[in-house]
Every structure is written in structure tokens, then in C-alpha cells.
Amino acid sequence: MKKLLYYFEFGILGMIVWCILYEGISVAIAVTGLAAGSLAALFTNYFLASKKLTGAYRIDIPMLFIFLCVLMYRIFKSGLSAIPHIITGRANTGIIDITTKVPEGLASTTLANSITLTPGTVTIDKRGQTIKVLWLDMKTTDPVEAAKIINGSLEKILIKAAKHD
């Protein structure tokens, strides 16, 4: 039953991605996305992964939805705040290493990719829970304070969304 729930969760994730790629929602698109996501998880678990993924990557679907909403908000907000720096050419760029409390694996990789999606920040390197970030408007050189600014609430949401057995 636990494995079936795992494939269903990834099927829902696949369905969301499928609907985004198709830029629409219909019953056929949703069912196709659910099936494709479930089959992709099944195929990966049995043929591509070195260890079984059913216990390694668990997600909380409602928290994932909240994460996506917060990420979209942060993308738009950061995009608007980056425009003046780009137009005027006055940017205080810098590279900083931040440490995250997000568990290593899918959750920390998701955080690193979310940082890159947010305008004004680019993930350069990720080793374990340390992320090296190129920051367009570097407000501080303190890694702890920088992590609070760059990660914001995304880190807290990902900690809750990552289920661990």
C-alpha cells in the first residue's frame, strides 16, 4: 500500500507538470499526466535508481502546492526588484556560501533550483547542504543573514514538504 501511495504521489506531481506543459486542463490531459508520472516513477524505481526510491523521496502534496505558490510569488517579486539594478547597471553582485537546513537529496536540490529560478540569484554549486550563490543585489556578507534573505520561507516549506520514513 505504501508503494502504491508513492507512485500515486509522483503521478499527481507528473499530472501538474503535464498540465503546465500542455497549458491547459482537461480530464484527458489530467489522466494522461497522472499515468505518465506514475509510470515514470515506477520505471525510475526499478531500472534507473541505484537504491529504491519508494522510501527515499516522499513528498507532501499540499505543502508542494504551497511551495509552488510561494515560489511563483518570489519569482515575480524578485523580478520586479531586479529590473532597476539591470537598467541602471548599479548592482552589488557577489558570491556567498549559504547553509540550508533542508534535508540532503531531492529537497535540497529543489531549493537550489528554486534559488536559480528566482531573478537576481543563481546557484553556482551545491555540495550537501551548502549552496554557493551568485547574488545580484548582495545585501550582506553574513552567510546566516544571507540564507534568510535568499531562502526566505521556501526553506521552511521544503522542510515540511519532505517526508522521511
C-alpha atoms as an extended CHARMM CRD file, in Angstrom:
* protein
*
       165  EXT
         1         1  MET       CA              0.0000000000        0.0000000000        0.0000000000  PROA      1               0.0000000000
         2         2  LYS       CA              2.8690000000        2.3670000000        0.8210000000  PROA      2               0.0000000000
         3         3  LYS       CA              4.4440000000        1.8130000000       -2.6240000000  PROA      3               0.0000000000
         4         4  LEU       CA              1.1150000000        2.4500000000       -4.3210000000  PROA      4               0.0000000000
         5         5  LEU       CA              0.7770000000        5.7510000000       -2.4430000000  PROA      5               0.0000000000
         6         6  TYR       CA              4.3220000000        6.6790000000       -3.5100000000  PROA      6               0.0000000000
         7         7  TYR       CA              3.5220000000        6.1270000000       -7.1910000000  PROA      7               0.0000000000
         8         8  PHE       CA              0.2330000000        7.9990000000       -6.8200000000  PROA      8               0.0000000000
         9         9  GLU       CA              2.0230000000       10.9930000000       -5.2380000000  PROA      9               0.0000000000
        10        10  PHE       CA              4.5060000000       11.1470000000       -8.0890000000  PROA      10              0.0000000000
        11        11  GLY       CA              1.6160000000       10.6480000000      -10.5020000000  PROA      11              0.0000000000
        12        12  ILE       CA             -0.0220000000       13.7890000000       -9.1050000000  PROA      12              0.0000000000
        13        13  LEU       CA              3.2610000000       15.6520000000       -9.4710000000  PROA      13              0.0000000000
        14        14  GLY       CA              3.5120000000       14.3840000000      -13.0530000000  PROA      14              0.0000000000
        15        15  MET       CA             -0.0630000000       15.4740000000      -13.6920000000  PROA      15              0.0000000000
        16        16  ILE       CA              0.7270000000       19.0160000000      -12.5180000000  PROA      16              0.0000000000
        17        17  VAL       CA              3.8060000000       19.2080000000      -14.7420000000  PROA      17              0.0000000000
        18        18  TRP       CA              1.8810000000       17.6910000000      -17.6660000000  PROA      18              0.0000000000
        19        19  CYS       CA             -0.9260000000       20.2820000000      -17.3320000000  PROA      19              0.0000000000
        20        20  ILE       CA              1.6510000000       23.0920000000      -17.2000000000  PROA      20              0.0000000000
        21        21  LEU       CA              3.3750000000       21.8050000000      -20.3310000000  PROA      21              0.0000000000
        22        22  TYR       CA              0.0510000000       21.4680000000      -22.1640000000  PROA      22              0.0000000000
        23        23  GLU       CA             -1.0230000000       24.9120000000      -20.8790000000  PROA      23              0.0000000000
        24        24  GLY       CA             -4.4930000000       23.6450000000      -20.1410000000  PROA      24              0.0000000000
        25        25  ILE       CA             -6.5760000000       21.3320000000      -18.0140000000  PROA      25              0.0000000000
        26        26  SER       CA             -8.9620000000       18.6770000000      -19.2190000000  PROA      26              0.0000000000
        27        27  VAL       CA             -9.8520000000       15.2200000000      -18.0000000000  PROA      27              0.0000000000
        28        28  ALA       CA             -7.7730000000       13.5940000000      -20.7510000000  PROA      28              0.0000000000
        29        29  ILE       CA             -4.7010000000       15.7290000000      -20.0020000000  PROA      29              0.0000000000
        30        30  ALA       CA             -5.0140000000       15.1400000000      -16.2470000000  PROA      30              0.0000000000
        31        31  VAL       CA             -5.3950000000       11.3530000000      -16.6140000000  PROA      31              0.0000000000
        32        32  THR       CA             -2.5090000000       11.1930000000      -19.1130000000  PROA      32              0.0000000000
        33        33  GLY       CA             -0.3020000000       13.2170000000      -16.7510000000  PROA      33              0.0000000000
        34        34  LEU       CA             -1.2380000000       11.0420000000      -13.7770000000  PROA      34              0.0000000000
        35        35  ALA       CA             -0.4080000000        7.8890000000      -15.7350000000  PROA      35              0.0000000000
        36        36  ALA       CA              2.8400000000        9.3240000000      -17.1390000000  PROA      36              0.0000000000
        37        37  GLY       CA              4.0170000000       10.4970000000      -13.7190000000  PROA      37              0.0000000000
        38        38  SER       CA              3.2090000000        7.1650000000      -12.0830000000  PROA      38              0.0000000000
        39        39  LEU       CA              4.8850000000        5.1710000000      -14.8630000000  PROA      39              0.0000000000
        40        40  ALA       CA              7.9540000000        7.4290000000      -14.7680000000  PROA      40              0.0000000000
        41        41  ALA       CA              8.2950000000        6.8460000000      -11.0080000000  PROA      41              0.0000000000
        42        42  LEU       CA              7.8170000000        3.0920000000      -11.4700000000  PROA      42              0.0000000000
        43        43  PHE       CA             10.3580000000        2.9360000000      -14.3160000000  PROA      43              0.0000000000
        44        44  THR       CA             12.8990000000        5.0430000000      -12.3790000000  PROA      44              0.0000000000
        45        45  ASN       CA             12.4610000000        2.9750000000       -9.2410000000  PROA      45              0.0000000000
        46        46  TYR       CA             13.0740000000       -0.3540000000      -10.9720000000  PROA      46              0.0000000000
        47        47  PHE       CA             15.5130000000        0.4550000000      -13.7850000000  PROA      47              0.0000000000
        48        48  LEU       CA             17.4220000000        3.6920000000      -13.1640000000  PROA      48              0.0000000000
        49        49  ALA       CA             17.9210000000        4.1370000000       -9.4270000000  PROA      49              0.0000000000
        50        50  SER       CA             20.7840000000        2.5040000000       -7.5540000000  PROA      50              0.0000000000
        51        51  LYS       CA             18.5980000000        2.2390000000       -4.4440000000  PROA      51              0.0000000000
        52        52  LYS       CA             14.8280000000        2.0050000000       -4.2110000000  PROA      52              0.0000000000
        53        53  LEU       CA             13.2340000000        5.4300000000       -4.2870000000  PROA      53              0.0000000000
        54        54  THR       CA              9.9640000000        4.4910000000       -2.6140000000  PROA      54              0.0000000000
        55        55  GLY       CA             11.3280000000        5.3910000000        0.8210000000  PROA      55              0.0000000000
        56        56  ALA       CA             13.8780000000        7.9950000000       -0.2470000000  PROA      56              0.0000000000
        57        57  TYR       CA             11.7020000000       10.6040000000       -1.9460000000  PROA      57              0.0000000000
        58        58  ARG       CA              8.4110000000       11.2170000000       -0.2300000000  PROA      58              0.0000000000
        59        59  ILE       CA              6.5440000000       14.4710000000       -0.7500000000  PROA      59              0.0000000000
        60        60  ASP       CA              3.5820000000       16.1400000000        0.8890000000  PROA      60              0.0000000000
        61        61  ILE       CA              1.3280000000       17.2280000000       -2.0000000000  PROA      61              0.0000000000
        62        62  PRO       CA             -0.4840000000       20.0970000000       -0.1580000000  PROA      62              0.0000000000
        63        63  MET       CA              2.8690000000       21.5080000000        1.0130000000  PROA      63              0.0000000000
        64        64  LEU       CA              4.2110000000       21.1530000000       -2.5380000000  PROA      64              0.0000000000
        65        65  PHE       CA              1.2850000000       23.2420000000       -3.7950000000  PROA      65              0.0000000000
        66        66  ILE       CA              2.0100000000       25.9110000000       -1.1600000000  PROA      66              0.0000000000
        67        67  PHE       CA              5.6910000000       25.8020000000       -2.1430000000  PROA      67              0.0000000000
        68        68  LEU       CA              4.8350000000       26.3860000000       -5.8200000000  PROA      68              0.0000000000
        69        69  CYS       CA              2.5760000000       29.3440000000       -4.9420000000  PROA      69              0.0000000000
        70        70  VAL       CA              5.2640000000       30.9370000000       -2.7380000000  PROA      70              0.0000000000
        71        71  LEU       CA              7.9070000000       30.2940000000       -5.4130000000  PROA      71              0.0000000000
        72        72  MET       CA              5.7830000000       31.9930000000       -8.0930000000  PROA      72              0.0000000000
        73        73  TYR       CA              5.2560000000       34.9870000000       -5.7890000000  PROA      73              0.0000000000
        74        74  ARG       CA              9.0040000000       35.2190000000       -5.0800000000  PROA      74              0.0000000000
        75        75  ILE       CA              9.8390000000       34.9670000000       -8.8010000000  PROA      75              0.0000000000
        76        76  PHE       CA              7.5840000000       37.9090000000       -9.6510000000  PROA      76              0.0000000000
        77        77  LYS       CA              8.6870000000       39.9470000000       -6.6260000000  PROA      77              0.0000000000
        78        78  SER       CA             12.3900000000       39.3590000000       -7.3070000000  PROA      78              0.0000000000
        79        79  GLY       CA             11.9100000000       40.0650000000      -10.9970000000  PROA      79              0.0000000000
        80        80  LEU       CA             10.4170000000       43.4600000000      -10.2430000000  PROA      80              0.0000000000
        81        81  SER       CA             13.1690000000       44.3210000000       -7.7570000000  PROA      81              0.0000000000
        82        82  ALA       CA             15.9200000000       43.2280000000      -10.1810000000  PROA      82              0.0000000000
        83        83  ILE       CA             14.7340000000       45.4820000000      -13.0270000000  PROA      83              0.0000000000
        84        84  PRO       CA             16.1570000000       48.7680000000      -11.6100000000  PROA      84              0.0000000000
        85        85  HSD       CA             19.5480000000       47.1200000000      -10.9950000000  PROA      85              0.0000000000
        86        86  ILE       CA             19.6710000000       45.8360000000      -14.5540000000  PROA      86              0.0000000000
        87        87  ILE       CA             18.5450000000       49.1110000000      -16.1570000000  PROA      87              0.0000000000
        88        88  THR       CA             20.8640000000       51.3770000000      -14.1670000000  PROA      88              0.0000000000
        89        89  GLY       CA             23.7760000000       48.9400000000      -14.1790000000  PROA      89              0.0000000000
        90        90  ARG       CA             24.2160000000       49.5040000000      -10.4500000000  PROA      90              0.0000000000
        91        91  ALA       CA             24.3400000000       46.1280000000       -8.8460000000  PROA      91              0.0000000000
        92        92  ASN       CA             26.2310000000       44.9950000000       -5.8020000000  PROA      92              0.0000000000
        93        93  THR       CA             26.9830000000       41.4830000000       -7.0730000000  PROA      93              0.0000000000
        94        94  GLY       CA             28.7760000000       38.9160000000       -5.0020000000  PROA      94              0.0000000000
        95        95  ILE       CA             29.1530000000       35.2160000000       -4.3250000000  PROA      95              0.0000000000
        96        96  ILE       CA             28.1990000000       33.7630000000       -0.9600000000  PROA      96              0.0000000000
        97        97  ASP       CA             28.0330000000       30.2880000000        0.5590000000  PROA      97              0.0000000000
        98        98  ILE       CA             24.8350000000       29.6030000000        2.4530000000  PROA      98              0.0000000000
        99        99  THR       CA             23.9510000000       26.5530000000        4.5230000000  PROA      99              0.0000000000
       100       100  THR       CA             20.4530000000       25.1440000000        4.4910000000  PROA      100             0.0000000000
       101       101  LYS       CA             18.5520000000       23.0210000000        6.9840000000  PROA      101             0.0000000000
       102       102  VAL       CA             16.6720000000       21.2770000000        4.1790000000  PROA      102             0.0000000000
       103       103  PRO       CA             17.4720000000       17.5340000000        4.1160000000  PROA      103             0.0000000000
       104       104  GLU       CA             20.0550000000       16.4220000000        1.5630000000  PROA      104             0.0000000000
       105       105  GLY       CA             18.6270000000       14.9280000000       -1.6060000000  PROA      105             0.0000000000
       106       106  LEU       CA             15.5640000000       15.9250000000       -3.5790000000  PROA      106             0.0000000000
       107       107  ALA       CA             14.5520000000       18.6930000000       -1.1480000000  PROA      107             0.0000000000
       108       108  SER       CA             17.9340000000       20.4850000000       -1.1050000000  PROA      108             0.0000000000
       109       109  THR       CA             18.2400000000       20.1580000000       -4.8900000000  PROA      109             0.0000000000
       110       110  THR       CA             14.7540000000       21.6550000000       -5.2400000000  PROA      110             0.0000000000
       111       111  LEU       CA             15.8330000000       24.5840000000       -3.0430000000  PROA      111             0.0000000000
       112       112  ALA       CA             18.9870000000       25.1230000000       -5.1070000000  PROA      112             0.0000000000
       113       113  ASN       CA             16.9780000000       25.0850000000       -8.3450000000  PROA      113             0.0000000000
       114       114  SER       CA             14.3740000000       27.4290000000       -6.8370000000  PROA      114             0.0000000000
       115       115  ILE       CA             17.1410000000       29.8900000000       -5.9600000000  PROA      115             0.0000000000
       116       116  THR       CA             18.2340000000       29.8250000000       -9.6130000000  PROA      116             0.0000000000
       117       117  LEU       CA             14.6560000000       30.3480000000      -10.8260000000  PROA      117             0.0000000000
       118       118  THR       CA             14.3560000000       33.4780000000       -8.7030000000  PROA      118             0.0000000000
       119       119  PRO       CA             15.6830000000       36.5230000000      -10.6220000000  PROA      119             0.0000000000
       120       120  GLY       CA             18.7960000000       38.0460000000       -9.0860000000  PROA      120             0.0000000000
       121       121  THR       CA             20.2160000000       34.8010000000       -7.7190000000  PROA      121             0.0000000000
       122       122  VAL       CA             21.9530000000       31.8840000000       -9.4050000000  PROA      122             0.0000000000
       123       123  THR       CA             23.0990000000       28.6720000000       -7.7640000000  PROA      123             0.0000000000
       124       124  ILE       CA             26.7040000000       28.0900000000       -8.8000000000  PROA      124             0.0000000000
       125       125  ASP       CA             27.4860000000       24.9750000000       -6.7770000000  PROA      125             0.0000000000
       126       126  LYS       CA             25.7820000000       22.6680000000       -4.2850000000  PROA      126             0.0000000000
       127       127  ARG       CA             27.6510000000       20.3150000000       -2.0190000000  PROA      127             0.0000000000
       128       128  GLY       CA             25.4900000000       18.6210000000        0.5710000000  PROA      128             0.0000000000
       129       129  GLN       CA             23.6030000000       21.3350000000        2.3960000000  PROA      129             0.0000000000
       130       130  THR       CA             25.9670000000       24.1420000000        1.3500000000  PROA      130             0.0000000000
       131       131  ILE       CA             24.8750000000       26.1960000000       -1.6490000000  PROA      131             0.0000000000
       132       132  LYS       CA             27.1460000000       28.7180000000       -3.4010000000  PROA      132             0.0000000000
       133       133  VAL       CA             25.0070000000       31.5570000000       -4.7710000000  PROA      133             0.0000000000
       134       134  LEU       CA             25.7890000000       34.4030000000       -7.1690000000  PROA      134             0.0000000000
       135       135  TRP       CA             23.6800000000       37.2830000000       -5.8550000000  PROA      135             0.0000000000
       136       136  LEU       CA             22.8270000000       40.3520000000       -7.9840000000  PROA      136             0.0000000000
       137       137  ASP       CA             21.9920000000       42.6820000000       -5.0780000000  PROA      137             0.0000000000
       138       138  MET       CA             24.1920000000       41.4140000000       -2.2450000000  PROA      138             0.0000000000
       139       139  LYS       CA             22.7590000000       42.9690000000        0.9010000000  PROA      139             0.0000000000
       140       140  THR       CA             25.0360000000       41.2480000000        3.4400000000  PROA      140             0.0000000000
       141       141  THR       CA             28.1800000000       39.1590000000        3.6500000000  PROA      141             0.0000000000
       142       142  ASP       CA             26.9400000000       37.2440000000        6.7040000000  PROA      142             0.0000000000
       143       143  PRO       CA             26.0490000000       33.7170000000        5.4800000000  PROA      143             0.0000000000
       144       144  VAL       CA             23.2850000000       33.2230000000        8.0650000000  PROA      144             0.0000000000
       145       145  GLU       CA             21.5740000000       36.5170000000        7.2440000000  PROA      145             0.0000000000
       146       146  ALA       CA             22.0620000000       35.9070000000        3.5010000000  PROA      146             0.0000000000
       147       147  ALA       CA             20.4350000000       32.4790000000        3.8340000000  PROA      147             0.0000000000
       148       148  LYS       CA             17.3940000000       34.0770000000        5.4890000000  PROA      148             0.0000000000
       149       149  ILE       CA             17.0870000000       36.6150000000        2.6590000000  PROA      149             0.0000000000
       150       150  ILE       CA             17.7600000000       34.2340000000       -0.2390000000  PROA      150             0.0000000000
       151       151  ASN       CA             15.8410000000       31.1890000000        1.0350000000  PROA      151             0.0000000000
       152       152  GLY       CA             13.0460000000       33.0750000000        2.7240000000  PROA      152             0.0000000000
       153       153  SER       CA             10.0960000000       30.8700000000        3.5240000000  PROA      153             0.0000000000
       154       154  LEU       CA             10.9720000000       28.3610000000        0.7850000000  PROA      154             0.0000000000
       155       155  GLU       CA             13.3380000000       26.5490000000        3.1310000000  PROA      155             0.0000000000
       156       156  LYS       CA             10.7050000000       26.1540000000        5.8730000000  PROA      156             0.0000000000
       157       157  ILE       CA              8.0950000000       24.9040000000        3.3910000000  PROA      157             0.0000000000
       158       158  LEU       CA             10.5020000000       22.3710000000        1.8700000000  PROA      158             0.0000000000
       159       159  ILE       CA             11.4080000000       21.0310000000        5.3150000000  PROA      159             0.0000000000
       160       160  LYS       CA              7.7070000000       20.3820000000        5.9400000000  PROA      160             0.0000000000
       161       161  ALA       CA              7.1100000000       19.0180000000        2.4150000000  PROA      161             0.0000000000
       162       162  ALA       CA              9.9440000000       16.4750000000        2.5420000000  PROA      162             0.0000000000
       163       163  LYS       CA              8.5630000000       13.3630000000        4.1840000000  PROA      163             0.0000000000
       164       164  HSD       CA             11.0600000000       10.9870000000        5.7050000000  PROA      164             0.0000000000
       165       165  ASP       CA             10.2610000000        7.4590000000        6.8380000000  PROA      165             0.0000000000
